[in-house]
Amino acid sequence: MNLTRLTPDNVNIYIGHKILFRTRNQYLVKKIIEVSNTGKSIIIEHPDLQNCLEIVSRKVFVFPD
């Protein structure tokens, strides 16, 4: 599977796509709901992370369509 890493430059084109990231030693798959104004964080549905995920300090990958 060919995954693309999210960056502040490309995050806006992937709104609505599923992402893969790691938190608390688990890999999770979530959907991007929204992108912050700066492009450095995304809004996802995950209350443990307060529904916000910073993509510059974490490896976040997008599933291909």
KOLZA-430661 format. One record per residue: residue in three letters; residue number from 0; x, y, z of N, C-alpha, C in turn. Coordinates in Angstrom, 1 decimal, decimal comma. Layout:
N
+------+-----+--------+--------+--------+--------+--------+--------+--------+--------+--------+
: type : seq :    n_x :    n_y :    n_z :   ca_x :   ca_y :   ca_z :    c_x :    c_y :    c_z :
+------+-----+--------+--------+--------+--------+--------+--------+--------+--------+--------+
:  Ala : NUM :      X :      Y :      Z :      X :      Y :      Z :      X :      Y :      Z :
...
+------+-----+--------+--------+--------+--------+--------+--------+--------+--------+--------+
# end
This chain:
65
+------+-----+--------+--------+--------+--------+--------+--------+--------+--------+--------+
: type : seq :    n_x :    n_y :    n_z :   ca_x :   ca_y :   ca_z :    c_x :    c_y :    c_z :
+------+-----+--------+--------+--------+--------+--------+--------+--------+--------+--------+
:  Met :   0 :    0,8 :   -1,2 :    0,0 :    0,0 :    0,0 :    0,0 :    0,9 :    1,2 :    0,0 :
:  Asn :   1 :    0,6 :    2,2 :   -0,8 :    1,4 :    3,4 :   -1,0 :    0,7 :    4,5 :   -0,2 :
:  Leu :   2 :    1,2 :    4,9 :    1,0 :    0,6 :    6,0 :    1,8 :    1,4 :    7,3 :    1,6 :
:  Thr :   3 :    0,6 :    8,4 :    1,7 :    1,2 :    9,7 :    1,6 :    1,3 :   10,4 :    2,9 :
:  Arg :   4 :    2,4 :   11,0 :    3,3 :    2,5 :   11,7 :    4,6 :    1,9 :   13,1 :    4,5 :
:  Leu :   5 :    1,1 :   13,4 :    5,5 :    0,5 :   14,7 :    5,5 :    1,5 :   15,8 :    5,9 :
:  Thr :   6 :    1,5 :   16,9 :    5,3 :    2,3 :   18,1 :    5,6 :    1,4 :   19,3 :    5,6 :
:  Pro :   7 :    1,8 :   20,4 :    6,1 :    1,0 :   21,6 :    6,1 :    0,8 :   22,1 :    4,6 :
:  Asp :   8 :    1,6 :   21,7 :    3,7 :    1,5 :   22,1 :    2,3 :    0,4 :   21,3 :    1,6 :
:  Asn :   9 :    0,2 :   20,0 :    1,9 :   -0,7 :   19,2 :    1,2 :   -2,0 :   18,8 :    1,9 :
:  Val :  10 :   -2,1 :   19,2 :    3,2 :   -3,2 :   18,8 :    4,0 :   -4,6 :   19,2 :    3,5 :
:  Asn :  11 :   -4,7 :   20,4 :    2,9 :   -6,0 :   20,9 :    2,4 :   -6,6 :   20,0 :    1,3 :
:  Ile :  12 :   -5,9 :   19,3 :    0,5 :   -6,5 :   18,5 :   -0,5 :   -7,0 :   17,2 :    0,0 :
:  Tyr :  13 :   -6,7 :   16,8 :    1,2 :   -7,1 :   15,5 :    1,8 :   -8,3 :   15,6 :    2,8 :
:  Ile :  14 :   -9,0 :   16,7 :    2,8 :  -10,1 :   16,8 :    3,7 :  -11,2 :   15,8 :    3,3 :
:  Gly :  15 :  -11,6 :   15,0 :    4,3 :  -12,6 :   13,9 :    4,1 :  -11,9 :   12,6 :    3,8 :
:  His :  16 :  -10,6 :   12,5 :    3,7 :   -9,9 :   11,2 :    3,5 :   -9,6 :   10,6 :    4,8 :
:  Lys :  17 :   -9,4 :    9,3 :    4,8 :   -9,0 :    8,5 :    6,0 :   -7,5 :    8,6 :    6,2 :
:  Ile :  18 :   -7,1 :    8,7 :    7,5 :   -5,7 :    8,9 :    7,8 :   -5,3 :    7,7 :    8,8 :
:  Leu :  19 :   -4,0 :    7,5 :    8,9 :   -3,4 :    6,5 :    9,8 :   -2,4 :    7,2 :   10,6 :
:  Phe :  20 :   -2,5 :    7,1 :   11,9 :   -1,6 :    7,7 :   12,9 :   -1,4 :    6,8 :   14,1 :
:  Arg :  21 :   -0,4 :    7,1 :   14,9 :   -0,2 :    6,3 :   16,1 :   -0,4 :    7,2 :   17,3 :
:  Thr :  22 :   -1,1 :    6,6 :   18,3 :   -1,3 :    7,3 :   19,6 :   -1,4 :    6,2 :   20,7 :
:  Arg :  23 :   -0,7 :    6,4 :   21,8 :   -0,7 :    5,5 :   22,9 :   -0,4 :    4,0 :   22,5 :
:  Asn :  24 :    0,6 :    3,9 :   21,7 :    1,1 :    2,6 :   21,1 :    0,0 :    1,8 :   20,3 :
:  Gln :  25 :   -0,9 :    2,5 :   19,7 :   -1,9 :    1,9 :   18,9 :   -2,0 :    2,7 :   17,6 :
:  Tyr :  26 :   -2,2 :    2,0 :   16,5 :   -2,4 :    2,7 :   15,2 :   -3,9 :    2,9 :   15,0 :
:  Leu :  27 :   -4,3 :    4,1 :   14,7 :   -5,7 :    4,4 :   14,5 :   -6,0 :    4,9 :   13,1 :
:  Val :  28 :   -7,2 :    4,6 :   12,6 :   -7,6 :    5,1 :   11,3 :   -8,8 :    6,1 :   11,6 :
:  Lys :  29 :   -8,7 :    7,3 :   11,2 :   -9,8 :    8,3 :   11,4 :   -9,9 :    9,1 :   10,1 :
:  Lys :  30 :  -11,0 :    9,9 :   10,0 :  -11,3 :   10,7 :    8,9 :  -11,0 :   12,2 :    9,2 :
:  Ile :  31 :  -10,4 :   12,9 :    8,3 :  -10,2 :   14,3 :    8,4 :  -11,5 :   15,1 :    8,3 :
:  Ile :  32 :  -11,9 :   15,8 :    9,3 :  -13,1 :   16,6 :    9,3 :  -12,8 :   18,0 :    8,8 :
:  Glu :  33 :  -11,7 :   18,6 :    9,3 :  -11,4 :   20,0 :    9,0 :   -9,9 :   20,2 :    9,2 :
:  Val :  34 :   -9,4 :   21,3 :    8,6 :   -8,0 :   21,7 :    8,8 :   -8,0 :   23,0 :    9,4 :
:  Ser :  35 :   -7,0 :   23,2 :   10,3 :   -6,8 :   24,5 :   11,0 :   -6,4 :   25,6 :   10,0 :
:  Asn :  36 :   -6,5 :   26,8 :   10,4 :   -6,1 :   28,0 :    9,5 :   -4,7 :   27,9 :    9,1 :
:  Thr :  37 :   -3,8 :   27,5 :   10,1 :   -2,4 :   27,4 :    9,8 :   -2,0 :   26,2 :    9,0 :
:  Gly :  38 :   -2,8 :   25,2 :    9,0 :   -2,5 :   23,9 :    8,3 :   -1,6 :   23,0 :    9,0 :
:  Lys :  39 :   -1,3 :   23,3 :   10,3 :   -0,5 :   22,5 :   11,1 :   -1,2 :   21,5 :   12,0 :
:  Ser :  40 :   -2,5 :   21,6 :   12,0 :   -3,3 :   20,6 :   12,8 :   -4,6 :   20,3 :   12,0 :
:  Ile :  41 :   -5,2 :   19,1 :   12,3 :   -6,4 :   18,7 :   11,7 :   -7,4 :   18,4 :   12,8 :
:  Ile :  42 :   -8,7 :   18,5 :   12,4 :   -9,8 :   18,1 :   13,3 :  -10,2 :   16,7 :   12,9 :
:  Ile :  43 :  -10,3 :   15,8 :   13,9 :  -10,8 :   14,5 :   13,7 :  -11,7 :   14,1 :   14,8 :
:  Glu :  44 :  -12,4 :   13,0 :   14,7 :  -13,3 :   12,6 :   15,8 :  -12,6 :   11,6 :   16,7 :
:  His :  45 :  -12,0 :   12,2 :   17,7 :  -11,2 :   11,3 :   18,7 :  -11,1 :   12,1 :   20,0 :
:  Pro :  46 :  -12,1 :   11,9 :   20,9 :  -12,1 :   12,7 :   22,2 :  -10,8 :   12,6 :   23,0 :
:  Asp :  47 :  -10,1 :   11,5 :   23,0 :   -8,9 :   11,3 :   23,8 :   -7,8 :   12,4 :   23,4 :
:  Leu :  48 :   -7,8 :   12,8 :   22,1 :   -6,9 :   13,8 :   21,7 :   -7,6 :   15,2 :   21,5 :
:  Gln :  49 :   -8,7 :   15,3 :   22,2 :   -9,6 :   16,5 :   22,1 :   -9,9 :   16,9 :   20,7 :
:  Asn :  50 :  -10,1 :   15,9 :   19,8 :  -10,5 :   16,0 :   18,5 :   -9,6 :   16,8 :   17,6 :
:  Cys :  51 :   -8,4 :   17,0 :   18,0 :   -7,4 :   17,8 :   17,3 :   -6,1 :   17,0 :   17,2 :
:  Leu :  52 :   -5,4 :   17,0 :   16,0 :   -4,2 :   16,2 :   15,8 :   -3,2 :   17,1 :   15,1 :
:  Glu :  53 :   -2,1 :   17,3 :   15,7 :   -1,0 :   18,2 :   15,2 :   -0,2 :   17,3 :   14,2 :
:  Ile :  54 :   -0,1 :   17,8 :   13,0 :    0,6 :   17,0 :   11,9 :    2,1 :   17,3 :   11,7 :
:  Val :  55 :    2,6 :   18,4 :   12,3 :    4,0 :   18,7 :   12,2 :    4,9 :   17,9 :   13,2 :
:  Ser :  56 :    4,3 :   17,5 :   14,3 :    5,1 :   16,8 :   15,3 :    4,8 :   15,3 :   15,3 :
:  Arg :  57 :    4,0 :   14,9 :   14,4 :    3,5 :   13,5 :   14,4 :    3,5 :   13,0 :   12,9 :
:  Lys :  58 :    3,8 :   11,7 :   12,7 :    3,7 :   11,1 :   11,4 :    2,2 :   10,7 :   11,2 :
:  Val :  59 :    1,6 :   11,4 :   10,2 :    0,2 :   11,1 :    9,8 :    0,2 :   10,8 :    8,4 :
:  Phe :  60 :   -0,4 :    9,7 :    8,0 :   -0,4 :    9,2 :    6,6 :   -1,8 :    9,1 :    6,1 :
:  Val :  61 :   -2,0 :    9,4 :    4,8 :   -3,3 :    9,4 :    4,1 :   -3,4 :    8,1 :    3,3 :
:  Phe :  62 :   -4,6 :    7,5 :    3,4 :   -4,9 :    6,3 :    2,6 :   -5,2 :    6,8 :    1,1 :
:  Pro :  63 :   -4,7 :    6,0 :    0,2 :   -5,0 :    6,4 :   -1,2 :   -6,5 :    6,1 :   -1,5 :
:  Asp :  64 :   -7,1 :    6,8 :   -2,5 :   -8,5 :    6,5 :   -2,9 :   -8,6 :    5,2 :   -3,7 :
+------+-----+--------+--------+--------+--------+--------+--------+--------+--------+--------+
# end
